[in-house]
Amino acid sequence: MRVLIAVTHLLGAGHLTRAAAIGRAFAASGHAVTLVSGGGPAPMVRLDGLRLVQLPPLHIVGTAFARLLGADGHAAGADLLAARRALLRQALAETAPDVVITELFPFGRRALEAEFLDLVEAASERRPRPLILASIRDVLVAPEKPRKIRIAHARVAGIYDAVLVHGDPDLVALDASWPVDEDLRAKLRYTGYVDEDAAPIEDADARAGVLVSAGSSAAGLGLCRAAADAARRRPDLGWRILAGHGIAQAEIDAMRAKLADGVLTRAQPNYRALLARAAVSVSACGYNTAVDLLATRTPAVLVPFAAGAETEQSLRAQHLAARGLARIVPEDALSAATLLDAIASAAGAPIPVDHGIALDGARRTVAIVETLLAAKKRSARAEKTPLDRLRAVLDESGARGRRVPIWWRDDDAVAATPALDRLLDLSDTFASPLLVAAIPAGIEPSLSERLADAPRVSLAVHGLAHTDHAAPGNKPSEFGADRPLPLAIADAAEGLRVARARLPADRLLPVFVPPWNRLAPEIAAALPALGYRGLSSVPGAAVPGLMRADVAIDPIDWRGTRSLVDPARLIDTLCRTIAEGNDRPVGLLTHHLAHDEAIWDFLGALFAILFRHPAVTLSDPRHLFRPPAVDGAVPAWWTCPADAPARIA
């Protein structure tokens, strides 16, 4: 089995430490492992048995996770980020992995989502497709905006086969720190905590002294200073303070000058052995530190890192303290005095008994992944699904060098709703342009407000009020042949006027979308004189003066269940449309307000194949309905720069 693990540590080295330990476990089981590291050098991390691919390193200062810095300390520019993506792609091609593992993404590392998405999307396009897994620690930091959580969940649903949670739910389950819905829960695989070190636990009588570990980054400086002050006050406790390589040497020298020889040193590779012999441990509560404490059962004082609204370490420390495994000193209360009080309390407590928390996460990760890959291979030999047939049709188009243009329209928008949020999340997840047909008479201010941060969305005019004016017994229509022509034309004109008054001009296209996709030819012929420049309905005849792009694929069974139409029949229609090979874009139609869970789930699975296939070109409505240039210039009534939203004259 060939395994590629992609990890970028930005502050401390904990993420790289865990990823490397997992990689070494794979290697120990006979698997070939490529570890792609995007953070800075970490001399304490063992990389034996692994093929290392080092990307141009990134780091951050403090907790500014959105401001990525290069090795020179300057903001990471487009060229550096492009070089990282190219190296990731190269590593994927050279490794040809059976398994791709992204560490933390898509639950974090949002500042690097472009390169992680590029990696997993490229992996998804490979044949055979590798197993794609997310690797996360026991505790996450959930974003404040629910939309970001929904996007993470959509990416897991659409791309990832499983999520490896390197923790034990008996100590802390993932839903203590992250909202876990049923779809995500089905993909979670708890591995236990990742620990390789089998250092023996020392006899309690042999333990002595206070061991302080300030972690690997500069964030441990405050703990170092407080511990140094405490050591000056109570040298009799027998101190050993380990400072991380991220702390400046000048700071180390200033503290060391006031301490006895040997008290303050840089971090040591034999930290676990030192911890097993200590009477009390003082440290932050990062993942790897917590694993060391669980393995040695050393009485602990925890000072969880909490700057920048970080909650990960505090939550983990609280769960350890609730099990009687630690005392906590909050970071904002840290001083020599509070530290000494907590040390005295921990020193007086008995050595914790066997806690029963799983620490064999590295070994279990390998076993879980081997099982998942075996199941995937069995599934690949099973009967092909409709989506497999779609993929095969797209593969054939790609092999012939033919591009398949696809575009997407959604109807009936009037206001911001949870259903609209899900629609926009799909558009974001798959980076897909989208034309939203809004009903002018029903538009509420919340619609424009919600679309303000949805740059991929353009708007069209969906009739006037979506009112049925058909004669009794006829199919519903607002602009059908049953209406007096002057009234219908007046309503079409009013629809454009109201839409222009209520919707942002930089998003609204002068495109008419008839409700129920029914439009009398004489009404269509009148649209250009009203100011319309485009028409979208079901496939029909060309109309002079209008750019036309129609829709042919609709997942709703309108005449039956009003839920998902038979997927096999729908995919067959889509495959036939693609195979016909005409140059007109294939239009997909959705109605976000009418979707149930079956439809949302199907769209996620469909888009994961259709929108990410290399043979597919996603057509932007701003360009679909843009008129052809005349003498090299677009007509004055429509200026639509290629790099900006359309602007209506």
Beta strands, then each sheet from edge to edge (+ up, - down):
strand 1: 2-7
strand 2: 32-37
strand 3: 51-54
strand 4: 99-103
strand 5: 131-137
strand 6: 162-166
strand 7: 188-190
strand 8: 210-213
strand 9: 239-243
strand 10: 264-266
strand 11: 280-283
strand 12: 300-302
strand 13: 327-328
strand 14: 404-413
strand 15: 434-438
strand 16: 457-461
strand 17: 508-512
strand 18: 534-535
strand 19: 547-548
strand 20: 586-590
strand 21: 616-618
strand 22: 638-639
strand 23: 647-648
sheet 1: 3+ 2+ 1+ 4+ 5+ 6+ 7+
sheet 2: 10+ 9+ 8+ 11+ 12+ 13+
sheet 3: 19+ 18+ 17+ 16+ 15+ 14+ 20+
sheet 4: 19+ 18+ 17+ 16+ 15+ 14+ 21+
sheet 5: 22+ 23-
end
